[in-house]
Amino acid sequence: MCAFAILLASAGGAWAEGAGALAGRVEATAAPLSTVRVYAYAVADLSLRKEVTDSSGVFLFDGLPAGLYKIIAFKRGFVPAVIMLSRASQDAIQFLEVELGSPPEYSDTAAASFWKIREEIPPDVLRDIEMPVVPVFAVAPGDIEDSYGAPQGIAEAGFQTEMRAITGLHESADLGAAQLNGAEFGVTGTVHDVQIDLHGGFSSLVGEAFDNLAEPDGSTQALSFSVAKADRSTVGFTTRSSRLTGAGGDEPGDPINFERHQLSWTQAYGERSSSSFSAQYVEENNFYRQALVVPERIPGASRSWRLEGSYESQITDRSSIEAGVRYRDREAELRSNDPSRTLPEETVELFGRAGWQINPTVVVQYGVFSALHDGTLSLAPQGGVVLQLGDNWQATTLASHRVDTDEQELRRPDFSPTYYRDARGCGPAEEYCYELSLSRDTKGDSGIRLGAIHRKIGETQRLFFDSDFFDRFDSLYLVDGDRLPELKVEVTQRLSPNVLTRIESNVGAGGGGLMRSANRSYSNEVRYLVTSMDTRFEETDTGLYVAFHRLEQELTPLTGRQQVASAMALERLQLGVSQDLGFLDRLASDLAVRLDMELSRGGASAELYDELRKRITGGFAVRF
């Protein structure tokens, strides 16, 4: 009991006298191991619980019901441990000492031992700890590079590979009906102390001649490669290239191209500091000018370099800082009827952020963002407070306001493309921004977040809601002066022991900015609703995904008698069903199938494209 009490004290005292619990410590070569994932897998009902060891190597499961369990401990770089454990009752008090072995040498005997241990791990746990960098059916064709992240698989004994293939029918407003095919692959492994990740894919779209245009032909290719060393440095390279011909760009028949290449490097210094650097090159032609009414300063073609470096450090247990610099050099071609005829070419941005924990329940955040281009300096101070309200509740407030050294009418406005998932908080493109959120989190099984944000746009933006190259019409134009309030709701809930669901919904409506296009001026109004539900049926390894987008943009002419023009009116419903086949047979545990269906109506002009369109794809994935 004394050893158990010590473990509970190390775990932060998250246990009440008289309550049942399972605690333990994970070690390697007699030293405690932190951030070890520990799983309690119930053999009878196949339910699963997970904890992570603290800095002392301690884990704690409180209130674990009676039954027979497999306790699995996993950390990258070590051989997993599997222990059978019997609990007589939920009130039982037990503790374990778990020892993780060193990674095996590359030999036939070591490989056989590794795979013997792997066979003892339940498929549900394997899927969690061996999840490859590109999850099964997690992304759409053309969106591969946006899903790359840190590897999470057991790769020390060799390489793990995943392959995915899809095919189907794609209908769109500008392409008509087209055949869609695609494939993706991912390879993760370790050579000595170097972690290697290679991922890529392609998709192709071939359609029939539509609306007196040439036969559309499109493709995307993406590749990512990263190397992580034991000294906690990582070097990565990603590239993406997309093209579409025969669909019509700014003028009928114009090709549409987009390519992006990025090199990145990060280095950690101990446990408290790190630095990073990235260089990115983007080239596009006709990609941003996809609407019947296009604002000024939207390039028909552009080429840009962007360099960024940053440093962050945890100075003390209660304070942290981050500072960085960005440099952009851009060449943009504007249309001959665009009266602005120019965009800022070089921009230097400096930013700094800091946080200070006043007491265990209050954190103050503050910083400043500055941008210098064409002799104009912009400063955007930021400040916020995070309050811990007890019982896992947290409230956050954030405010920023930009100040320009030149009068607004003398400043040369900028243009920036933005993806919606990257623009959900206050950013440098806003003239002002105020954000408030309230959240509650209970270790992933249940949580809720309610948020509200109000901002005034300071630069013309094109806001993309889908990063799939072939769905580029899923976007809105925001212009200087638009006021845009937005409400957000995120809910994660375990509906039953084997059903976990996540619901996310954002709604925004506003405008009032002045959109100048050629020789006319309009008052801009936008509305959008983005909602999704992702549900996992763990007992049958079934996934269900449902999403709905509604985008509207209206332009009211400021002169003349012309009525309100609809610049965008789009509705899109997405449904996806995935099925891992491991529940059928152990030999099929690394196979999965998926079916996706998408219905959409509208587009850049509801009057021209009001018919119902569909996209249906199916495919399979395999890991080995």
N, C-alpha and C positions, 0 to 999 in steps of 0.2 A: 504493500500500500504506500510505503514511503517513496519508492521509485515512481509509482504512478502519480503521487502528489507533485513530485518534482517535474514530471512531464507536463502536468496540467499548469503548473506555474510558468513553465517555459512557453506554453501555448497561449499565455495571456490571461489565464484564469477563466476561460470560457466554459465553465462547468460548475454546476451547483451541487453542493453536498447532498447525497442521497439519490442523485440521478445516475443512470447507467451511461457508460461510455467505453469506447475503444480508443486508446491512445498508443503512441509508439514513437520511436526515434529511428531515423534512417542514417546509416553511417557507411563510410568506405575507408578501408585501412585505418579504422579506429577514429576517424574524423567525421563530425556531423556534416550532413549534406542538406543544403537549403534548396528551395524550389524544386523538390522532388514531387512528382505527381503520384498520389497514392489512391488506388481504386478499391472500393469494397463492392464485390460482385456477388449478388445473392444467387446461389446455384438453383434454388427452387423456382423462383418467379422471374429470374433473369433481370432483376432491377439493378441499378448501378448508382453508386454515390462516389464523389471524388473530393479529395482535399489536397492541399499543397503544403509541404513542410516549411516551417519558418527558418530563421537564421540559425536556430539551434538544432535543426534537423527534426523537429517535433511535428507530428500531425495528430489530429483529434477528430473522431467521429462520435458525436453525442446522440444518444437515443437510438442506437442501431438495433433494429428488431432481432428477435431470436431467429436462428437459422444457421445454415451452412454457407460459408463465404469463401471466396478466393480473394485474398488481399494481394494486389499487384502494385509494386513500386517501380517507377520508371523515371530516369533522367538521362538526357542525351550524353553519350560518352561512357555509359556503364551498362552492364548486362542486367536486364530486368530481374526482379525477384518475385516469385509467386509462392504464397503461403496459404495453406488450407486452414481455416479457422471455424470453430463451432461455438455459437453463442446460445447458452441455455435459456436466457430471457433478455428482454430489453433493458432490465435493470442491472445486468451483469457489468462488472468493472474489470476490464482486461487491458493489458498493454503488451506491445511487441517490440523486440529489437530486430531491426531489419538491416542486413548487410548487402550492399550492392557490389558486384564484382567488377573488375577492370574489363575493358573491351577486349574481345578475343583477338588473338593474332590470326592472320589470314592463312589458315591451313584447313585441310579436309576435316581433321578431328575437331577443330574449333568451330567450323561451320556447322558440323553435325550437332554439336552441343548447343549452339545458338538456336538452330531451328527446333531442337527438342524443347527448349524453353519457350519459344514462340508458339508451339503447338498447345502449350498449357494455358496460354492467355486467351480469354473469351473473345469472339469476333467484335463485340461491342467496344471492348477496351482497345483492341487492335486498331479499329477505325479511328479512335480518338488519338492514339499516340503515333499512328503511322499515316495520318492525314497528309497527303502530298501537298506541294506548294500550290498547284492548281487543283482545287477540290473537284470532285466528280460533278460535272454539269453545273458548276457554280457560275459560269460566265457564258455570254453569248459570243458567237463568232465575231472577231474584230475587237473584242474587249479583253483579250488575254492579258496584256501587259499590265492592266490595272488591277489584277488579282494577285500579282506576285507578292510574296511576303516571306517571313522567316521560315525556314524549313522546320518541320516538326516530326519527321519520321525516324524510325530506327534504321539509321544508315551506316552505323559503325561496322557492321559485318559485311558490307557490300553496297551495292546500288539498288535503289528502288525506282521502278518505272511505272508510269501510268499513261495510257493511251485512250483517246476518246475520238469517236467518229460520229458525224451527224449528216443527215440529208433531209430535204423537205422542199416545200413550196413557199415562196415569198411573193406577196402582192403588195405593191406600193403605188402611191399617187403618180409618181413620175416614171416608174419602171413597168407597170402592168404586172403580169404574172411572170415569175422567173424561177428557175431551179436553183436551190441553195445547197451547197455541199461544203463540208468543212471537217477539219481534223485538228487535234491538239495532242501534245505529248509533254511529259515532265519526267526528268531524271534527277534524283537526289542521292548523293553518296559522299563518303569520306575517304580520303587518301592520306594516311598518317594523321596529321593534325589539321588538315585542310578540308573544309566542307565545300562541296561543289554542287551547284544547282544549274541545270540547263532546262529551259522551257520554251516552247514555241507552238506555232500553229498557223493555219491558213484557212481562208474561206473564199469561195468563189460564187458568183451570181451571174447566171446567163439567162436572158429573157428574150421575148419576142418583140419585134418592132411595134412601137406604141405611139399613137398620136403623131404620125408622120415623122417620127424620129428614127435614127438608125437603131439597129438591134443593140440593146444595152448589154454591156459586159463589164463586170466589176470583180475586184479581188482585194483581199487584205492579207498581209503576212506580218507576223510578229515573232520576235525572238528575244529571250532574256537569258543572261549568263551572269552568275555571281560566284565569288570565291570568298569564303570566310575563314580566317586563320585563328589559331589558338590565342594569339595576342589580342583578340577582340577587334580586329580590323576587317573590314569588308569592302570589296571592290565589285561593282556591278555595272553591267551594260545592257541597255534595252533598246530595241529598234522596232519601229512599226511603219509600214508603208501601205497605203490604200489608194485605189484608183477606181474611177467609174467613167465610162465613155458611152455616148449614145443616149444619155438621159437628159441632157440639157443643163447647162450651168446658168450663168447670168444671161447668156444668149443661147438660143437653141443650138445644140450640137457641141457646146463648149465642154471639154473634159473637166472632171472634178478630181483633184489629187490632194492627198494629205500624207505627210510623212513626218516622223518624229524620232530623233536619236538622242539618247541620254547616257552619260557616263557619271557614276557616283562613287564616292568613297566616304567611309565613316571610320572613326577610330575612338575607342573608349580608353580612358586613362583611369585605372582603378575602378572603384565602384561609384564615384561621384561626378566625373567629368567626361565629356566626349566632344568631338568636333566632326564636322561633315563638310563635304564639298561636292558640287554637282555642276556639270556643263550640259546644256541642252540646245539642240538645233531643231527648228521647226520650219517646214516649208509647205505652203498650201497654194492651191489655185482654185478659185470659185467655191471653196468650202464654206466660207462665212456668208457669202451673198446668196442665200437661198430663201427668198420671199418675194412676193409681188411688190411690196413697198419696203425699200431698204434704206436705213438711215444713212446720213452722211458719215464719212470717215470709216466705212466698212470696206476694207481692201478687196480688190478683185484677185490679187495675188500678193503674197508676202513671204519674206524670209527673215528669220530672227535667231539670234544667239542669246542665251541667258546663262549667266554664271552666278553661282550662289555659294557662299560659305557661312558657316555659323559655329558658335561655340556655346555650350551650356555646362553649368556646374552647380552641384549642390554644395553651397558654401558651408552651411552648418545644417544641423538637423531641422532647423526652422526656416532656412532661407535658401533661395536658389536664384540664378540669373541665366539669361540667354541673350546673346547678341549676334548680329549677323549683317551681311551686306549682299545686295543683289545688283547685278549689272545686266542691262539688256541693250542690244544693238539690233535695230530692225530696219528692213528695207520694205516699203509697202507701195503698191501700185493702186492708186485710186482712179475711178472712172473719170472721163473727161467732163461729164456733167455734174461732178461733185464740186461745189463751190469752195469747200475747204481745201482740197487738193494737197493736203499734207497731214502727216501725223508726227508726233514726237519720235525722233530716231534713236537717241540715246537716253537712257534713264538709269540713274543710280539711286538705289533705295537702301536706307539704313534702318535697322529696327533693333529694339532692345526690350526685354521683358524681365520682370522680377516678381518673386513671391515671398511673402513673409507670414509665417504662422504666429499670430499674436498669442494664441493659447490653443489648447487641443481642439477647440470647436470653431475657431475663426482664422481664415486665411485671407490676406489682402494681396491682390494682384495689381500690378501697375506697369506701365511701359509707354513707349513712344514709337511711332512709325513715321519716317520722313522719306520724301521722294524729291529728287532734283532732276528736272529735264528742261532744256531750252532756257535756262536761266530762271526758271520758276521753281520755288521751293514750297513743298506742302508738308505740314506737320500734323500728325494725328495722335494726340495723347490718348491713352487708354487706361481704364481703371476698373476694378471689380472687387467683389467680396464673396467668399465662399463660407457658408455657415453650416456646421454639422448640427442637426436638430435632434439627434438621438433616434434610437430605434431604426437605424440605417437610412434616415431621411437627410437630404442635403439640399440647400437652397443656394443658387448662384445668381449674381447680378454682374453685368458688364456694360460699360458705356465707352464710346469713343466719339471724337468729334474732330473733323479735319479743318485745318486753317491754311489758306493759300496766301502767299505773299502778294500775288497780283489779283486784281479784281477778276471776278468770274468771267465777265465778257471779254477780258483781255487774255485770259488763259487759253492755251491751245489744248482742247480736250483730247483725251486718249480713247483707245478702244481696246477691250480685252475679252477674249472668249473664256467662258467659265463653265465647268461642269457642276451641276446642281449639288451633288454630294460633297463637292469641295467648297461650296459657298453657303454652308448652313449656319455660319456664325458671322460675327463682325469681321470685315476685311478692309484692306486699304482702298478699295474702289468706292467705298461709301463716304458721303459727305458727313453723315452722322449715323450712329447705330446704337441702339439700346436693346439689351437682351436680359430676360429673366427666366429662370427655370427652377423647377422643384422636382426632385427625383428620390426614389427609394430602390435600393438594390439588396437582394438577399442571395448572394453567391450564385447567380445565374438561373436558378429555378423560377424566380419570380422577381419582377421589378416593374417600375413605372417611372416615366419621365414626362412632365408637362412643361411646355416652354412657349414663350412668346417673344417675338423679335420685331422691332420696328426700325427701318433704315431709310435713308434718303440716298439715292444713287448719285454718285459724283462723276462717273464715267460711263460712256456707252458700252454696253455689254451684250454679248449673245449668250444666253443661258441655256445650255444643253441639258436635257433630262435623260438622254440615252447616249452612251458613248459608242454604240454600234454605228459604224460608218454608214451603213445602209439605212439607218433610221435618223439621219441628220435633221429631218423636218421636225423632230420632237424637240422643239426649242422655241424660245421667245426672245425678242429684243427688249432690253431695258435701256432707257436713255437718261441723260443728265437731268436731274430734277424729279424723277419718279420717286414717290413715297410708297413704300411697300411693307405693310404689316403682315406678319405670318404667325400662325399657331401650329404647334407641334405636339403630337402625342405618340409615345412609345410604350408598349406594354409587353412584358414577357411573363408568361404564366404556364405552370404545369397543370394541365387540365385533369390529368389522372397520373398514376405512377408511371405510365408508359407513353404519355402524350404531352409534348412540349410545343408551345406555340408562341410566336412573336408577331405583334401587330404594330405597324408604324403608319402614321398618317400626318401629312403636312398640307395646310391650306393657306394660300396667300392671295391677296387682292389689293390692287392699288394702281398708282400711276400718277398722271398729272404733269409729267415731263413733256418737254417740247421736242418732237421728232421732226427734223428737217430732212426732206428727201427731194433731191433734184431742185425743182423750183417751187415746191409746196411745203407747207408746214402743217403738222398734225398735233393734236393732244393725244398722248399715249395712255392706254388703259390695259392692264393685264390681270388675269386671274388664272390660278392653277390649283389643282387638287392632285396630290400624289399619295397613294395609299397602298399598302401591301400586307399580306399575311403569310407567314412561313411556319408550317406545322410539321413536326416530326413524330411519326408513330414508331416508337422505338422497338416495340415487341416484334413488329413485322418488317422493320427497316424500310419504312415507306416515308417519302417526303412529298408534301403538297405545298405548292406556292401559287398564290393568287395576287395580282397587282392590277391597279387601275390608275390611269393618267387622264386628266382632263385639262387641256390648255386652251386659253382664249386670249386673243389680243385684238383690241379694237382701236382704230385710228379715227379721230374726229377732225375733219379739215377746219382750219381756223379762218379760212376765207372761202367765199363762194357758197353755193347752195347744195353742194354735194352731201349726201347722207353719210352716216357713220359707215366706215369701211371695215370689213372683217379681214384682218391681216393673218389671223391664225385661229382655227377652230378645230381641235383634234381631240378625239376620245380613243383610248387604247385599253383593252382588257387582255391580260396575260394569265395563262394557266399552265402550270408545269407539274408533272407527276414523275417522281423518281422511285426506283425500287432496287435496293441491293438484294442480290440473290443468295446471300449467305444463309438465309433461313431455310432454303430448299435443300442445300447440301453443303458440306464443309468445303468440297472442291470448288464450289461457286462463290466462296466468301469474298473473292476479289473481283467479282463481276457486278455490273449494275446496268440498268436500262433506264431510259427516260423518254417521255413524250411531252412536247410543248405545243401549245396552241395560242395564237394571238389574233384578236379581232380588233380592227381599227376603222375609224370613220373620220373624214375631214382631212385637213392639212393646211398648206399655205393659203388655200382659198376654199372655203366650204362650198361655194357656188360651183366650182369646177370639179371638186373631188369629194362629193357627198356620198358616193357609193360605199358599201361595206367591203372591206378588204380583209384578207386572212393570211396568216403565216402558220404553217404546221410543219414541225420538224420532229424527227425521232432519231435515236442513236443509242450507242452502248459505250461502256467504258470498262477497261480491264487494268488491274494492277499486277505487277510481277517483279 
